[in-house]
């Protein structure tokens, strides 16, 4: 990468860190955006917020989860008394799927739960879009006395599933093991893309990180000072 690119300027100023174990988010930041020195931290937050408190506002759930992940990362950095030659710019994110009844779906965890999700998305909710919402929180870190957790932002993408898809395909997909560890159980960049008839919004947001909004959030930090 040429030394005068915006991405190189960002890397010259910051250690860019992804606070996620998601390979898909890593690929977006590393492979697409070109942050080749990208580091990874795993959030300690358990992602156990009470969903019943968010029945009327599922977007607030994903924003709060992203922010809680960021707070956990800060506590880890404080405990480590983390320092470095450059400031750290840390990206925390969370993704959920929301159906037409405003029910929140995270990782199904089991094949039975995944198949139940897919049946509802394709057949019960036919004609209604799924909303895939990703919330991102950026941490600007210099040291334990100089850091800031930025307000989270979110992006929403609509997915329309194919109500004519054969049930056998859903069952075969679930048996493949793909998607059981992603929000809703549907991994758009895999074979399950066959299930999706159309998409309205940022494709990468469904993968795990909104490309444009995340870049803009990182870029604006070039000319801001940590509080």
N, C-alpha and C positions, 0 to 999 in steps of 0.2 A: 504494500500500500504506500503511495507517495507520502512524503513527510508533511506536505502542506494540506492534506485533506482535513475536513472537519472532524472526521472520526479519529484521525491521528492527534489532532489538537485536544480532543476530549481525553484520549488515553495518555497524552503527555501531562495533563493536569490532574487526572484522577486514576485511582485504581477502581475499575468498574467491576462490581461484584453482583452476581445473581444470587439472591436469597431464595433458592428453590432447588429441589432435586429433580425438577422436570427436564428431561432431555429435550423436549420440544421447545421450551423457553430458552434453553441454552443454545439450541441451533438458531433460533431467531436472532439472538444477540450476537452470537459468535460467527455464524455462517452468513447471515443476511446483512446484519449491520456492520460486521467486520471488526468486532471487538476481540481481537485475537489473543489478548492477554487476560481474557475474562476469567475471574475467579468465582468460586461457588461457596456459599455458606448454606447450611440447612437450617431453616427456622425451627425453633423449639416449641412454638405455639401448637397446641393440640387440635386446632380447628374444631372446637366443641361448643361454639356459641349456640344458644337455645333458639332453634328455628321458629318456635311458636311465637317468639317475640317479634318476628319479622313477617308475619302473614300478610300484612298490608303494604309492605315495602321490602320485597326480596332484594332489590338493588342495594339497600342499606346493609343487608347481611354480607354481601360480598365485599363491600367497601370496608365494613368494620373488621371482617376477617383479614383483609389485606393489611389494614392498619395495625391490628393486633400482632400479626407476623412481624411487622416492622418494629413494634415496641419490644418484642422478644429478641430480635436481632440486636437492638440497642443495648438491652440488658446484658446480652452475651459479650458485646464489645466492651461495656463498662467493666464487667467482671475480668475480662482479659487485659484491661487497661490498654486497649489497642492503639497503636501509633504507627506511623509510617512516614516515608519521605514525601508522599503525596496524600492529598485528601482522598477519602473513599466516597464513591457514589454507588449506593446499594439499591438494587431494584427488587422490591417485594411484590408478589402478585398472587391473586386467587381467581379461579374461574368456576362458575356454576352454570347450570342449565335451568331455565325456568319454563314451565309448561303453561298452557292456556288457563290453568286454574291457579297460577302463581305459586305452584309447588316448586320448591328448591331441590335440585338434584346435584349431588356431588359424586364422588367415585362410588360405584355400586358395591364393589368389594366382593360380591359373589356372582356366579353365573345366573342363578335364579333371579336375583334382583336386576341384573343387567337385561335379561330377556324380558322381564316385566316392564322395565323402562321402555325398551324398544317397541314393544307391542303398543304401549300407550301412545308413544310419539307417532307411530305410523298409522295405527288403526283408530284408536279411541279419539285422538285429537286431529284426525285428518282434516285438512283445510286450514288448520290453525298453526301459526308459526311457533317454533321453539325460540326462545331468546337465550343466547349464550352471552353471559356477562362476565367480563374480566375487569377486576379492579387492580390498580397499580399504585403502590406507595413508594416514593423515592426518599432515601435517607442520604443526607449530606453530612459526612463525618470527618472531622479533623482530629479531635481527641475527646476525652471524657467531659471536658468543659465546653467544647465547641462543636455542636452538632445540631441538626434540625431534622425532624420528620415532616416532610411535606404533606400537605393535604392530599388524600387519595383522589385519583380520577378513575373513571370507568368508561368502558366502551361496550356497546351492545350490538350483536349481530343476530339477524333473524335467519332461521333455517326452516325450510319446508320439506318435510319427509314424504316419501312416496307411499301412499296408501295401497298401491297395487303390488308392492313388493311381496314376493312369496314368503310365507312364514318359515319355509324350509331354509331360506337364505338367512333369516334372522337367527335361526337355531344353529346353523353352521357357523355363522359369524361368532356367536357367543362361545361355541365349542372351541373356536380357534384361540381363545384367550386374549384376543386383541380388544382393547377398549375397557377392560374390567377395571383398570386403574386410572381412568380419565373421567372427567365430569359427565354424568349422564350415561356413560358407557358407550359413547359414540365418538370415534376418532376420525375426524373428517379426512385426514391425509392418508388414511389406510383404505382397505377394501370397503369399509363401511360408508365411504363416500358414495357408493352405489345407492345407498338408501336415501340420499339427499337429492331432491328434485331441483331446488334452487336455493340461493343464498342472497341475502340482502345485507351488505355491510362488509366489514374487514374480515377477510378469510383468516389472516394470522391471529386475529382476536379469538377465533374458534380454536385454533391450534394451541393458544395459550398466552399470547401477548399481542396487544394491538400495536402494529408496526409504526404507523404515523404518530399516534399519540405518545407512545413511549419515546420515540426519537425526539419529539418536540420537548418533552419533559427533561430529557438528558441534555439537549442542546442549550436550553435556557440557563442551565447551571454554569455554562462557560463564563457568563458575565454577571453572575450573582455571587455574593459573599455569604459564607455561612454565618448564621446569627450567633 
